[in-house]
Structures are given as C-alpha cells and as structure tokens.
Amino acid sequence: ETAQPAANVAAEPLVRFEIDPAALFAAHKAARSGGPGLAGYYHSHPQGHPLPSATDCEHASGDGRLWAIVAGGEVRFYRDGERGFEPVP
C-alpha cells in the first residue's frame, strides 16, 4: 500500500545499494507487531536497465519478496524466488 524510503548505506552509493539495516529491521519489527507487511524492495539502475544485476542476484535471498527495479523511465518487478529472480507481469 505504501513505499517507505530507506537510506542507501553502501560504501559506493552511486554504483551499489544497501538498504539501511536499521530501516529494514524497523520494517520487520513493525510487521511482526501487526503493522504493514514487508512486500519487497525497490531501487534504481540510473545508468542501466530495469533487470536484476549480478550484484542484485548476489543479494537475493529466495524469500519470495518482490523487487522493483527502476531504469530508463520504466519499472519492472521480480519475485526473489528459490531459483533466483522471476519476472512478475
């Protein structure tokens, strides 16, 4: 229902992203306390395509959550499944 921005705390934020662990922990804690569930994550590829990158694939956990990737004025969605990212129409 809503998107909650979180800081990118990666060492090289112009080329990598890492969700602020405190924000992610707070989102999980809120969900466990009856707040909104955590459906997934979003980030952009400013110089790329709206496809999971090699780095995205390294960080995939198979937790079934959605990833929205924004690039070139387009948003594509993927499910982080047990066998990697699967496109979601």
C-alpha positions as MATLAB code, in Angstrom:
seq = 'ETAQPAANVAAEPLVRFEIDPAALFAAHKAARSGGPGLAGYYHSHPQGHPLPSATDCEHASGDGRLWAIVAGGEVRFYRDGERGFEPVP';
ca = [
       0.000    0.000    0.000;
       2.911    2.349    0.661;
       6.565    2.660   -0.185;
       8.901    3.551    2.640;
      12.171    5.137    1.522;
      15.350    3.994    3.232;
      18.863    5.364    3.036;
      21.395    3.724    0.757;
      24.309    2.978    3.106;
      26.550    1.281    0.527;
      30.211    2.320    0.555;
      29.818    3.371   -3.110;
      26.193    4.563   -3.285;
      26.488    5.761   -6.885;
      27.130    2.207   -8.104;
      25.765   -0.041   -5.319;
      22.836   -0.095   -2.974;
      22.460   -1.428    0.530;
      19.295   -0.779    2.478;
      19.959    0.851    5.831;
      19.848   -2.136    8.214;
      18.113   -0.044   10.893;
      15.276    0.816    8.479;
      14.962   -2.808    7.372;
      14.941   -4.042   10.969;
      12.276   -1.452   11.853;
      10.099   -2.594    8.925;
      10.331   -6.248   10.008;
       9.637   -5.317   13.624;
       6.589   -3.255   12.634;
       5.250   -6.149   10.533;
       5.666   -8.591   13.435;
       3.788   -6.136   15.665;
       0.744   -6.069   13.386;
       1.812   -3.210   11.141;
       2.052   -3.379    7.365;
       3.780   -6.419    5.926;
       7.017   -6.108    4.010;
       6.163   -6.976    0.399;
       9.543   -6.207   -1.120;
      12.215   -3.711   -2.026;
      12.894   -1.124   -4.722;
      15.941    0.579   -6.167;
      17.127    2.148   -9.397;
      19.750    1.445  -12.011;
      20.405    5.046  -13.152;
      22.811    4.033  -15.911;
      21.421    0.587  -16.645;
      18.356   -1.438  -17.444;
      15.431   -2.495  -15.233;
      16.839   -6.014  -14.930;
      18.420   -7.700  -11.897;
      22.157   -7.065  -11.982;
      24.842   -9.532  -10.944;
      25.005   -7.686   -7.618;
      21.226   -7.951   -7.200;
      21.492  -11.695   -7.796;
      24.265  -11.971   -5.188;
      21.986  -10.323   -2.623;
      18.911  -12.369   -3.471;
      17.736  -14.458   -0.555;
      14.923  -16.504   -2.077;
      12.482  -15.020    0.441;
       9.689  -14.634   -2.135;
       9.530  -10.863   -1.807;
       9.151   -8.513   -4.745;
      11.925   -6.344   -6.117;
      11.034   -3.286   -8.180;
      13.886   -2.070  -10.360;
      13.613    1.372  -11.948;
      15.662    2.381  -15.007;
      15.160    4.407  -18.148;
      11.732    5.621  -17.068;
      10.494    2.043  -16.630;
       9.723   -0.084  -13.572;
       9.922   -3.864  -13.694;
       9.007   -6.263  -10.921;
      10.676   -9.548   -9.988;
       9.963  -12.157   -7.343;
      13.006  -13.265   -5.364;
      12.294  -16.983   -5.633;
      14.162  -20.105   -4.606;
      15.740  -20.335   -8.083;
      16.543  -16.644   -8.465;
      14.581  -13.732   -9.831;
      11.396  -14.434  -11.731;
       9.689  -11.642  -13.736;
       6.285  -10.542  -12.452;
       3.913   -9.057  -15.041;
];
